[in-house]
Amino acid sequence: KFWTFRIPQKKESSSSENTPKHAENDDKEAHTQHFEVAECCHPIPGDKVVGYHDPFSDKIIVHKATCDELNRLAAQYGKRIVKEEIQWSRQKAMSYLVTAELRGIDRKGILMDLARIISGDFNINIREINIKSHAGIFEGNLSLYVKDVESLNAVMDKMRQVKGIESIKRTL
């Protein structure tokens, strides 16, 4: 199964006699729109998302609600922002690549502890680890394949409990 997006149908407040035919067609078309995940912010299932209707591809580009690029597009092309609430709908289980930034006090075995939590406890695939240590402080990036934002938050909460970890935040 994989994740897709959908725009929930609105409940009709007026009788169908008063609804023009083209409005019914527009509503059906909105539910069959093609969606594309934005490359700038990489939303994953569970993130609050907002759409931008791209006139060139006729697709709805889905951004995280907090995306800077979405804010720029909204300022320039406010009418193309999809105001309906876009929701995630599950169709197949798929993993999404996310990157987290780590920082903390370096110690022997900290990388092994992190890998044990990520792969052992949560059964999450690690794509890349890049950590540098200098003067007892380490900084780095960690790329993981997660199913949704809940599993990402759970693994990050567990990693924060590792001795020496000062901060972990999602960057992409």
N, C-alpha and C positions, 0 to 999 in steps of 0.2 A: 504494500500500500504506500501511497505517497501523499504529500500535503498539496492542496490546491487552495484557491481563494474563492469566496462567493460573496455576493451582495444579497443579504436577506430581502425577501419580498416584503413590501410595505403592506400593512393592513389597509384595505380600502375604507375610507371614512364616508364616502358618498356612494349613492347607488350607481350601478353599472350603466344605467341609461344616461346619466349625466357625464360619464367619462368618455372623452373623445376616443375614436378608434386608434389614432396615432399614439396616444399616451399608453394604451395597452401594449402596442408594438414596441415602444421605447422601453417599457418595463421588461418585456421578454428579452430584448436585445441586451439590456444591462446584465442579465443573468447568464448570457452566453458569451460575454466579453472574454478576450484572451488576456491573461495576466502574465506579468513578467516581474521577477524579483529584481529590485534595484541593486546595481553593483556597488554603489557608493556606501550603503549602510548594511547590506546583507541581512535583512530581517529573517528571523527563524520562527517557527511555530510557537505561539505564545506571546510574541512581541505585539504591541499595539501598532497597527499599520494604517496608512492612509494612501490613497491612490492618486496618480496623476495620469490623465488621459493624454497620451502622446498622439498628436494629430498625424504624424508621419507614418507610424506603424499601426495606428488604430488599436494599440494595446493599452492596458492600464498598467503603469509601472508602479509597483507596490514598494513603498518606503516605510521605514520605522517612523512613528509619529514624531520622534525627536530629531529626525535627520535634518542637517543643515541645508543639504541640497533641496529637500522638499520645501523648506522655508523660503529658499530663494525662488523656486518655481511658483510657490503660492503668491509671492509678492509680485512676480511678473505676469503670471498667467492664472490668476485666481479662479477664473471660470472653468479651468480644466482640472481643478482639484475635485476628486470624487468625494462628495460630501457624505454619501451613504457610508455606513459602517461596513468596512470590508472585514470579513471573518475568515479564519482558517477553517477548512473542512478537510477531514482526514480521508484520504483515499489509499495511500500506501505509506508504510513506514520507511522513512528515508533519513539519512544522516546529513546534517548541514555543518559546514566548516565554520568554526568560530575561532577567534584569536583572543587570548587573554594576556594581559601584561602582568608580570610578577615582580615583586621586590621584597627583599628581606635580608636577614642576617645569615651569612653562609655558614654551613656546618657540614661535617662529614655525614653522608647518607641522606641528605635532604632530597636529592633528585630521586633516589630509590623510594623514599616515602611518598613522594608525589605520584610517581609511576604506579606504585602499589594501589593507591586510592583510585586513580583514574582508570587504570586497566583492570585491576583486581576487584575492587569494591563496586565500581559502577559499570564495568564492562564497556568502557568507552575507548574508541580507537584514537591513538595519538598520531597525528600526522607529522608534527615537527616540534622540536624543543630547541630553543636558542637561549642559552643562559651564559652570562659573563659575570665573573667575580673579581672584585678589586677591593683590597683593604678590608676584607671581611664582610663586604656587602655584595649581594648578587642582584642582578636585574636581568630580565629576559622576557621572551615571548613563548607562548605555548599554543599550538594549533590543535584543536580537537574536532572530532566528528560527533555531534550530539543530535538527538532526535527532536528536542524542543527546548524552549527556554527554561522549563521546570527542571529538566535533567541537568542543564548547564548550571543553574543556580544551586542545585543540590551538590554537585561536585565542587563548585567554587566554595560553598559554605564549609564543606568537609576539608578542603585544602587550606582554608583560613585557620583551621585548628592545628595544623602542622607547626611544630616548634620551629621558629625562625621566620615564618611567613609574616610579613608586615602588611602587604597589600596585594590584592588581585582584582583586576577590573577588566571587563570585556572591552576590547578595542574594535573588533569587527564581528 
